[in-house]
Amino acid sequence: MSKDSDRPAPEALLAEAAKEGRGRLKIFLGAAPGVGKTYAMLEESLRRRRESDVVVGVVETHGRSETEALLGDLEVVPRRPIHYRGRAIPEMDLDAILARRPGLVLVDELAHSNVPGSRHLKRWQDVQEILAAGIDVFTTLNIQHLESLNDVVARISGVRVRETLPDQVLERADEIELIDVPPDELLDRLRQGKVYVQEQIARAIQNFFSKGNLTALRELALR
């Protein structure tokens, strides 16, 4: 084999050069809400804290006590209120995170749409700016939020997901960890109130969280 064949392709070198100085992105990917993405992200961030400066940019606990317990040990950057239609809505404070310059920031729910008046329309765009500043990011994402799967998910579940992000955001991640829970176990978690509050449970099981839907979404995620 010639020495030339051992050399990286020019495209690969350019891709690596583009990453120079950028933070690393890890996505905790799941098939549906409630599989434990945020919990897994927090657990790993607590381990990472031994070697890096870790802060929380935004984490949604949805009232889950186990998740809230993990969050209590981490520094949280206060959210910034955005005034919209007579209300003050708290959003992740991008400027405060950039000024704080941690080694790693936790940013839950990557596909979230920001309140009008925010610097970026989407949270994944906030994350791109954080990465460009050389800060690592842990984030969470459900498979149904990928743009290319929007029509497929609508056919499977009968629900059109409104918050989506470009597939290339996932493709450019440095690491993806699949958080996988079998449908029966996820339905048990749902009935125990570990996913949604009590009044939302019956409606969720009848609609998005039917066993057939969860099985199909899990297969999409595993692919």
C-alpha angles and dihedrals in degrees: 000000000000123000089242091063089058093057121098116253115260090244091056091050091050091050091052092047090053089056094053109121093005125122121249121253123215119184122200100209127198140173096232145353114289100034092115105261096140092044091051091047092052093046092053093044090055089054091045091051090076089069105022142043104254128191135171115240094178132340124175111209095176087210095298106152095206091054093045090052091058092045092056092074096056134080110250122206104221115246121245120237114237113200112225129161093345095312133102106226117190115232133173110283102234095178092051090052092049091048091047091051100198123182091241134015127194114223114180125203102022095195093057117133113228123230113266108267094045118121092249131032093224136038092230087064089054087053092052089056092048091050091048088057089060096256121135118234134206112195142165132231138174116221093237091068094069111109095224091056097046095101093042092051091048090054092047099045105020087234122113108216108220100190110069138155134204115273090233090071088064093040092055095052114119091217136012123194117193112218102204128188123170113245095247091053092048091050089051089052089049093051090049090057094249094125108032136009116271099262092056098050102083093046092048093052092049093049129023096001099058112135092244092054093047092049092051093046090048090054090052091051093047090054 
